[in-house]
């Protein structure tokens, strides 16, 4: 397929993704029948919400799907802001499982594996440390939700019912309206229609994100690998910018970070040069939630999307500028990689324990 045609396809898929988010929101409202809060009964503990965010992202292998879903739930009134904030943070942790799994492909060659596992898990440690610092401050003082709410009000304007209009919202509403009208021909039952909207919306989100990722990888991934090392040697800010731009382009932080693993394992890229790209990927991935928020068109939906952005920016401001603090995630990752290189089963235990077993245990206990 020619490059221009593939680019147009990506734009079309992105539009369908936003339509899917809109249908998901409508489906949630229809299925709940006015009792949306019952869908998330019991998920009030912030630590349990954090675990839900981790586990949901691991299961769908995409923080973009998780955050877009959270935005839709908040916009639909099904998920309170207090619960959504730690879920967003959990999605940041859960998304790192992909590049950690990629690093296991180097397990047969110990030195390569040690470098690959370090490059993968430094992202894990950064996100975990950011959550450990910021979540208590958010719970105590609202350091993310309060400024995010003020920013959302300023961006959205004071419109009745907390709604606002955007060009994206109008285009998405038109597409979603046609699909909803078609589904109404199948059933006139409100709950059944809501279920259909829910299924179609989720299917569209999964489908479009998958093919956006595949097409963008074909368009730019080869160029990324050739130019990455030269750019990163100059400055950490350059690395972050590269991470932001790549992730915005491919709509997947997992692709950005996964590309780094073989580069580091092969010695083409130093771990410390790969580190700022992973932080930029954290920022770049927030564009999905922001797009979903503009499609949903509610102040609350925009607020939680801005919380996601502010969380990642604040994490970088806390952990990156001071060199002695900056190296902590890299040092912890190197220590863990040293153990995993000698005992390969530890790597599998780490992935299964941190990303699946522990979140499940927290949800059950909480």
CORFEN-V714427 format. One record per residue. N is the residue number from 1. RES is the residue in one letter. OMEGA is omega in degrees with one decimal (none if undefined). Layout:
n=N res=RES omega=OMEGA
n=N res=RES omega=OMEGA
This chain:
n=1 res=X omega=178.5
n=2 res=X omega=-178.0
n=3 res=X omega=-178.6
n=4 res=X omega=179.3
n=5 res=X omega=178.9
n=6 res=X omega=177.5
n=7 res=X omega=176.8
n=8 res=X omega=177.9
n=9 res=X omega=179.2
n=10 res=X omega=178.6
n=11 res=X omega=178.3
n=12 res=X omega=178.8
n=13 res=X omega=178.1
n=14 res=X omega=176.1
n=15 res=X omega=178.7
n=16 res=X omega=176.4
n=17 res=X omega=-179.7
n=18 res=X omega=174.9
n=19 res=X omega=177.7
n=20 res=X omega=177.2
n=21 res=X omega=179.3
n=22 res=X omega=178.5
n=23 res=X omega=178.2
n=24 res=X omega=178.5
n=25 res=X omega=178.7
n=26 res=X omega=178.7
n=27 res=X omega=179.2
n=28 res=X omega=179.1
n=29 res=X omega=-178.2
n=30 res=X omega=-178.7
n=31 res=X omega=-176.3
n=32 res=X omega=178.5
n=33 res=X omega=179.1
n=34 res=X omega=178.7
n=35 res=X omega=-174.2
n=36 res=X omega=-175.4
n=37 res=X omega=-179.0
n=38 res=X omega=179.1
n=39 res=X omega=-176.6
n=40 res=X omega=179.9
n=41 res=X omega=178.5
n=42 res=X omega=179.3
n=43 res=X omega=178.1
n=44 res=X omega=178.0
n=45 res=X omega=-177.0
n=46 res=X omega=178.8
n=47 res=X omega=175.7
n=48 res=X omega=177.9
n=49 res=X omega=175.8
n=50 res=X omega=179.6
n=51 res=X omega=177.1
n=52 res=X omega=178.6
n=53 res=X omega=177.8
n=54 res=X omega=-174.1
n=55 res=X omega=179.6
n=56 res=X omega=-179.3
n=57 res=X omega=177.6
n=58 res=X omega=-176.0
n=59 res=X omega=-179.2
n=60 res=X omega=178.6
n=61 res=X omega=179.8
n=62 res=X omega=174.7
n=63 res=X omega=178.8
n=64 res=X omega=177.3
n=65 res=X omega=-177.8
n=66 res=X omega=-176.8
n=67 res=X omega=176.9
n=68 res=X omega=178.0
n=69 res=X omega=179.1
n=70 res=X omega=177.2
n=71 res=X omega=180.0
n=72 res=X omega=179.6
n=73 res=X omega=178.5
n=74 res=X omega=179.8
n=75 res=X omega=-179.7
n=76 res=X omega=-179.4
n=77 res=X omega=-177.5
n=78 res=X omega=-173.5
n=79 res=X omega=179.5
n=80 res=X omega=-177.7
n=81 res=X omega=-177.2
n=82 res=X omega=178.5
n=83 res=X omega=-176.4
n=84 res=X omega=-176.9
n=85 res=X omega=176.9
n=86 res=X omega=175.8
n=87 res=X omega=177.3
n=88 res=X omega=178.1
n=89 res=X omega=177.9
n=90 res=X omega=177.5
n=91 res=X omega=177.6
n=92 res=X omega=178.0
n=93 res=X omega=-176.1
n=94 res=X omega=-176.5
n=95 res=X omega=-177.7
n=96 res=X omega=-179.0
n=97 res=X omega=-176.5
n=98 res=X omega=-178.8
n=99 res=X omega=174.8
n=100 res=X omega=176.1
n=101 res=X omega=177.6
n=102 res=X omega=-178.2
n=103 res=X omega=-179.8
n=104 res=X omega=177.6
n=105 res=X omega=179.2
n=106 res=X omega=-170.9
n=107 res=X omega=-177.8
n=108 res=X omega=-179.9
n=109 res=X omega=-167.8
n=110 res=X omega=-177.4
n=111 res=X omega=176.4
n=112 res=X omega=-177.9
n=113 res=X omega=-179.8
n=114 res=X omega=177.8
n=115 res=X omega=-178.6
n=116 res=X omega=-177.8
n=117 res=X omega=175.2
n=118 res=X omega=-179.4
n=119 res=X omega=-179.0
n=120 res=X omega=-171.6
n=121 res=X omega=174.7
n=122 res=X omega=174.3
n=123 res=X omega=176.7
n=124 res=X omega=-175.5
n=125 res=X omega=177.7
n=126 res=X omega=-177.4
n=127 res=X omega=178.3
n=128 res=X omega=178.4
n=129 res=X omega=178.8
n=130 res=X omega=178.0
n=131 res=X omega=-178.6
n=132 res=X omega=-179.5
n=133 res=X omega=-169.2
n=134 res=X omega=-177.2
n=135 res=X omega=177.2
n=136 res=X omega=178.6
n=137 res=X omega=176.8
n=138 res=X omega=-179.4
n=139 res=X omega=-177.0
n=140 res=X omega=-170.5
n=141 res=X omega=-177.7
n=142 res=X omega=-173.5
n=143 res=X omega=176.3
n=144 res=X omega=-172.4
n=145 res=X omega=-178.6
n=146 res=X omega=177.1
n=147 res=X omega=178.5
n=148 res=X omega=178.9
n=149 res=X omega=178.6
n=150 res=X omega=178.3
n=151 res=X omega=-179.4
n=152 res=X omega=177.7
n=153 res=X omega=-179.6
n=154 res=X omega=-179.9
n=155 res=X omega=-174.6
n=156 res=X omega=-175.3
n=157 res=X omega=-178.8
n=158 res=X omega=179.7
n=159 res=X omega=-176.4
n=160 res=X omega=176.7
n=161 res=X omega=179.1
n=162 res=X omega=-179.5
n=163 res=X omega=172.1
n=164 res=X omega=-178.5
n=165 res=X omega=173.9
n=166 res=X omega=178.3
n=167 res=X omega=179.2
n=168 res=X omega=-177.8
n=169 res=X omega=-179.3
n=170 res=X omega=-180.0
n=171 res=X omega=-179.0
n=172 res=X omega=179.5
n=173 res=X omega=178.4
n=174 res=X omega=-179.5
n=175 res=X omega=-179.3
n=176 res=X omega=179.9
n=177 res=X omega=178.7
n=178 res=X omega=179.0
n=179 res=X omega=179.5
n=180 res=X omega=178.4
n=181 res=X omega=177.5
n=182 res=X omega=-179.0
n=183 res=X omega=177.6
n=184 res=X omega=175.5
n=185 res=X omega=-179.4
n=186 res=X omega=-178.7
n=187 res=X omega=174.4
n=188 res=X omega=175.6
n=189 res=X omega=-173.7
n=190 res=X omega=-178.2
n=191 res=X omega=179.0
n=192 res=X omega=177.2
n=193 res=X omega=177.7
n=194 res=X omega=179.2
n=195 res=X omega=177.2
n=196 res=X omega=177.8
n=197 res=X omega=179.5
n=198 res=X omega=-178.4
n=199 res=X omega=-178.8
n=200 res=X omega=179.6
n=201 res=X omega=178.6
n=202 res=X omega=179.5
n=203 res=X omega=179.8
n=204 res=X omega=178.9
n=205 res=X omega=-180.0
n=206 res=X omega=-176.5
n=207 res=X omega=-174.4
n=208 res=X omega=178.9
n=209 res=X omega=178.9
n=210 res=X omega=-174.9
n=211 res=X omega=169.9
n=212 res=X omega=-179.9
n=213 res=X omega=-177.6
n=214 res=X omega=-177.5
n=215 res=X omega=178.8
n=216 res=X omega=177.8
n=217 res=X omega=177.8
n=218 res=X omega=-176.4
n=219 res=X omega=-170.0
n=220 res=X omega=-172.0
n=221 res=X omega=-178.4
n=222 res=X omega=178.9
n=223 res=X omega=-179.8
n=224 res=X omega=-175.8
n=225 res=X omega=-177.6
n=226 res=X omega=-171.1
n=227 res=X omega=-170.0
n=228 res=X omega=-172.2
n=229 res=X omega=-178.6
n=230 res=X omega=-178.4
n=231 res=X omega=-172.9
n=232 res=X omega=-177.1
n=233 res=X omega=-172.5
n=234 res=X omega=-172.3
n=235 res=X omega=175.1
n=236 res=X omega=178.9
n=237 res=X omega=176.0
n=238 res=X omega=178.9
n=239 res=X omega=178.6
n=240 res=X omega=179.7
n=241 res=X omega=177.1
n=242 res=X omega=179.7
n=243 res=X omega=178.6
n=244 res=X omega=-174.9
n=245 res=X omega=179.5
n=246 res=X omega=-176.2
n=247 res=X omega=174.9
n=248 res=X omega=-178.0
n=249 res=X omega=-175.3
n=250 res=X omega=179.1
n=251 res=X omega=-179.8
n=252 res=X omega=174.1
n=253 res=X omega=-179.7
n=254 res=X omega=178.3
n=255 res=X omega=-178.7
n=256 res=X omega=-176.6
n=257 res=X omega=-179.6
n=258 res=X omega=176.3
n=259 res=X omega=-176.9
n=260 res=X omega=-172.0
n=261 res=X omega=179.3
n=262 res=X omega=178.0
n=263 res=X omega=178.2
n=264 res=X omega=-178.2
n=265 res=X omega=-178.2
n=266 res=X omega=179.5
n=267 res=X omega=179.6
n=268 res=X omega=-177.0
n=269 res=X omega=177.5
n=270 res=X omega=180.0
n=271 res=X omega=-177.9
n=272 res=X omega=175.3
n=273 res=X omega=177.8
n=274 res=X omega=-174.4
n=275 res=X omega=-179.0
n=276 res=X omega=177.0
n=277 res=X omega=179.3
n=278 res=X omega=178.6
n=279 res=X omega=174.9
n=280 res=X omega=177.7
n=281 res=X omega=177.0
n=282 res=X omega=179.5
n=283 res=X omega=-177.1
n=284 res=X omega=-176.8
n=285 res=X omega=-179.9
n=286 res=X omega=-179.1
n=287 res=X omega=179.9
n=288 res=X omega=179.4
n=289 res=X omega=178.7
n=290 res=X omega=176.1
n=291 res=X omega=178.4
n=292 res=X omega=179.7
n=293 res=X omega=178.3
n=294 res=X omega=176.2
n=295 res=X omega=-179.3
n=296 res=X omega=172.7
n=297 res=X omega=174.4
n=298 res=X omega=179.8
n=299 res=X omega=179.7
n=300 res=X omega=178.4
n=301 res=X omega=178.1
n=302 res=X omega=179.5
n=303 res=X omega=-177.7
n=304 res=X omega=175.4
n=305 res=X omega=177.2
n=306 res=X omega=173.8
n=307 res=X omega=178.4
n=308 res=X omega=179.7
n=309 res=X omega=-178.0
n=310 res=X omega=178.4
n=311 res=X omega=-178.5
n=312 res=X omega=176.7
n=313 res=X omega=-179.3
n=314 res=X omega=177.3
n=315 res=X omega=178.6
n=316 res=X omega=-179.4
n=317 res=X omega=-179.7
n=318 res=X omega=-167.8
n=319 res=X omega=-172.7
n=320 res=X omega=-169.9
n=321 res=X omega=-176.6
n=322 res=X omega=-173.4
n=323 res=X omega=-177.2
n=324 res=X omega=176.5
n=325 res=X omega=-178.0
n=326 res=X omega=-173.8
n=327 res=X omega=-176.4
n=328 res=X omega=178.5
n=329 res=X omega=179.5
n=330 res=X omega=179.9
n=331 res=X omega=178.5
n=332 res=X omega=179.3
n=333 res=X omega=178.2
n=334 res=X omega=177.2
n=335 res=X omega=-179.8
n=336 res=X omega=180.0
n=337 res=X omega=176.9
n=338 res=X omega=177.2
n=339 res=X omega=-177.4
n=340 res=X omega=179.7
n=341 res=X omega=178.8
n=342 res=X omega=-178.0
n=343 res=X omega=-174.1
n=344 res=X omega=-179.5
n=345 res=X omega=179.2
n=346 res=X omega=178.7
n=347 res=X omega=178.6
n=348 res=X omega=179.0
n=349 res=X omega=178.8
n=350 res=X omega=-178.8
n=351 res=X omega=-178.5
n=352 res=X omega=-176.7
n=353 res=X omega=-174.2
n=354 res=X omega=-171.3
n=355 res=X omega=-178.0
n=356 res=X omega=-173.2
n=357 res=X omega=-177.1
n=358 res=X omega=175.8
n=359 res=X omega=177.5
n=360 res=X omega=-179.9
n=361 res=X omega=179.5
n=362 res=X omega=-180.0
n=363 res=X omega=-179.4
n=364 res=X omega=-177.5
n=365 res=X omega=-177.1
n=366 res=X omega=none
